[in-house]
Structures are given as structure tokens and as C-alpha cells.
Amino acid sequence: MPIVSRGFTLIELMVTIVVVAILAAVGLPSMGNFIAQNRLSGNVNEFIGATMLTRSEAIQRSGAVTICRSVNAETAATPACDTSSSDWGSGWLVYVGTSATTPTATNILARQGPFTSGTIIQAASAATTPTLTFITYVASGTPMPAPPDSFTFSFNSKFPRMVCFSPSGRTSALPAGGTSCPT
């Protein structure tokens, strides 16, 4: 009876481990970037959805509906708008009323909690509107005050994406790498 050896030799296992390690070293950084870009695309879509909800509710209700920056949208029983910063990465509220209206449990339509640490959502024309912390849509669907031309989304200051506002208040996202909104 011949002796049949089944299994792998130590050298075969070591070669396999080295090949896997090389592939992982090459692939993992790309995978991290891929995940960050997809997460950022999701954040852009969340923001566009919230502004579309705000606009459509204002038209449907024939009155003012506001989206505002909030730091406690998901954690507080009675969340509030926050004017201390213009980074919308901390979350937002959509509620019935103007910026002078206090959000309450009965007039809040949507809440968005904070995004992943490192996500920055900034009004692109921050020099002219340094603390844009709310946008109110009126019954006609137009925003008051007029929002900046765009918001810029980034993750750790990489992978910038832009969300553009038309004068009528509609929002759209530029493809990755887009740098200017259509006029």
C-alpha cells in the first residue's frame, strides 16, 4: 500500500500567507476610500431628501417649513436648532414654521442625527453666509433666505461632493469631482 500524503506543506502555507498579505496591503486602502466615498454619497442623498421634503411640505401645506442645523435632533425629547456653527454634519431638523418657530414634538416632520466623525457639510459660500443654520421654504416652494449656490460635503477634507440649489429651491447633486453648479 502506498503512503498517500494529504495536506499542505509548510512552504505552501507560507507562500499562500505572503500572497494574501500582499493583496491585502494593496487592496485595503482602496477599500477604505471606496467605503468613505459611498458613505458620503449616502449623506448627500440624505440631505437632498431632507430639502426635497421641506420644499414639498411647504407647497403642500401652503405655509413655511424649515430645515435647520441641529446638534441634538435624535437624542433630545425636544430638539432645537443650533446657530453656533455652520457645519451641518451634526444633523438637522425639518419642522413646520419659520426660523422664529420653536421645534416641538407636534411640528417636527423629520430628524437627522450626526453623521460619521469626519463628515463635514458646509455652505459653499461661507464667506457671504458664515452661519447659515436654516433654510425656510415658503408656500411657493422658494427658499428664504436664499441658500448659497451649493453645499459642499467632504469626509476628512477628501472626496468633496457638491449639492446645488437652483433659485427656485430645487436641489441636485453634482457627480463626484464636479466643481461648479449650473446657473
C-alpha positions in Angstrom: 0.0 0.0 0.0 1.5 3.3 -1.0 1.5 6.1 1.6 -0.6 9.0 0.4 0.2 12.4 1.8 -2.7 14.7 2.1 -2.5 18.3 3.1 -0.2 21.2 2.5 3.5 21.6 3.3 4.7 24.4 5.5 6.3 26.1 2.5 3.0 26.1 0.5 1.2 27.6 3.5 3.8 30.3 4.0 3.7 31.2 0.3 -0.1 31.5 0.4 0.0 33.7 3.5 2.6 36.0 1.9 0.4 36.3 -1.3 -2.7 37.1 0.8 -0.7 39.7 2.8 0.5 41.4 -0.3 -3.1 41.5 -1.8 -4.5 42.9 1.5 -1.8 45.6 1.7 -2.7 46.7 -1.9 -6.5 46.4 -1.5 -7.3 47.6 1.9 -6.5 51.3 1.4 -8.6 51.3 -1.8 -11.4 49.6 0.1 -11.3 52.3 2.8 -11.6 55.0 0.2 -14.4 53.2 -1.5 -16.4 52.9 1.8 -15.8 56.6 2.6 -17.0 57.7 -0.9 -20.1 55.5 -0.6 -20.9 56.8 2.9 -20.5 60.4 1.6 -22.9 59.7 -1.3 -25.4 58.4 1.2 -25.0 61.6 3.2 -25.6 63.7 0.1 -28.7 61.7 -0.7 -30.0 62.2 2.9 -29.5 66.0 2.6 -31.2 66.2 -0.8 -34.1 64.1 0.5 -34.5 66.4 3.5 -34.5 69.5 1.4 -37.0 68.0 -1.0 -39.2 67.0 1.9 -39.0 70.5 3.3 -39.9 72.1 -0.1 -42.7 69.7 -0.9 -44.3 70.0 2.6 -44.2 73.9 2.3 -46.0 73.7 -1.0 -48.5 71.1 0.2 -49.2 72.9 3.5 -49.3 76.4 1.8 -47.0 77.7 4.5 -43.5 77.9 5.8 -41.5 74.7 6.5 -37.9 75.0 7.8 -34.8 72.8 7.7 -32.3 73.8 10.4 -28.9 72.6 11.7 -29.3 70.7 15.0 -26.9 69.1 17.4 -29.5 67.1 19.3 -32.0 66.1 16.6 -32.2 62.4 17.6 -31.2 62.5 21.2 -33.4 65.2 22.8 -37.1 64.9 23.5 -37.4 68.4 22.4 -34.6 69.1 19.9 -33.6 72.6 19.0 -32.0 74.4 16.1 -28.4 75.3 16.7 -26.8 78.6 15.4 -23.3 78.1 16.9 -21.7 76.6 13.8 -22.4 76.3 10.1 -21.3 72.6 9.8 -24.5 70.6 9.1 -22.7 67.3 9.8 -24.1 67.4 13.3 -27.6 66.7 11.9 -30.8 68.7 11.2 -34.5 69.0 11.8 -37.3 69.6 9.4 -40.3 71.3 11.0 -43.4 73.3 10.2 -42.8 77.0 10.7 -40.2 79.6 10.2 -36.8 80.0 11.9 -38.6 82.0 14.6 -40.8 79.0 15.4 -39.5 76.6 18.1 -39.5 73.0 17.0 -41.8 70.9 19.1 -42.9 67.2 19.1 -46.0 68.2 17.2 -44.4 70.2 14.3 -41.3 68.2 13.6 -41.5 66.3 10.3 -38.1 64.7 10.1 -34.9 64.3 12.2 -31.3 63.5 11.1 -28.7 62.7 13.7 -25.0 63.4 13.4 -23.0 61.8 10.6 -19.8 59.8 11.0 -17.0 61.7 12.6 -15.0 63.5 9.9 -18.0 64.3 7.7 -18.2 68.0 7.0 -21.3 69.6 5.4 -20.6 73.3 4.8 -22.4 76.1 2.8 -20.0 76.6 -0.1 -20.3 80.4 0.0 -19.4 80.5 3.7 -17.7 83.9 3.2 -21.0 85.6 2.4 -23.2 83.5 4.7 -20.9 82.5 7.5 -23.5 81.0 9.8 -26.2 79.6 7.5 -28.0 77.4 10.0 -31.5 77.2 8.5 -33.4 77.3 5.2 -37.1 78.1 5.2 -39.3 77.2 2.2 -42.4 79.2 1.7 -45.7 78.2 0.1 -44.4 78.8 -3.4 -41.5 76.3 -2.8 -38.8 79.0 -2.8 -36.3 79.2 -0.1 -36.0 82.2 2.3 -33.3 83.3 2.9 -31.9 82.3 -0.5 -29.5 79.5 0.3 -26.0 79.6 -1.1 -25.4 78.2 -4.6 -24.2 75.0 -3.0 -23.3 72.9 0.0 -20.0 71.0 0.0 -19.8 67.6 1.6 -16.4 66.0 2.4 -15.0 63.3 4.5 -11.8 64.2 6.4 -11.4 67.0 3.8 -11.3 64.4 1.0 -13.8 63.3 -1.7 -15.7 66.7 -2.0 -19.2 66.4 -3.3 -21.5 69.4 -4.1 -25.2 69.8 -3.7 -26.5 72.7 -5.8 -29.6 74.9 -5.2 -31.5 76.4 -8.0 -33.1 79.9 -7.5 -36.5 78.1 -7.2 -35.2 75.9 -4.4 -34.7 72.6 -6.1 -31.6 70.7 -5.2 -29.3 68.4 -7.2 -26.0 66.7 -6.6 -23.1 67.1 -8.9 -21.2 64.0 -9.9 -18.1 63.2 -7.9 -15.4 65.7 -8.9 -17.9 68.3 -10.1 -16.7 71.8 -9.0 -19.4 74.3 -10.1 -23.2 74.4 -10.1 -25.1 75.1 -13.3 -26.6 78.6 -13.5 
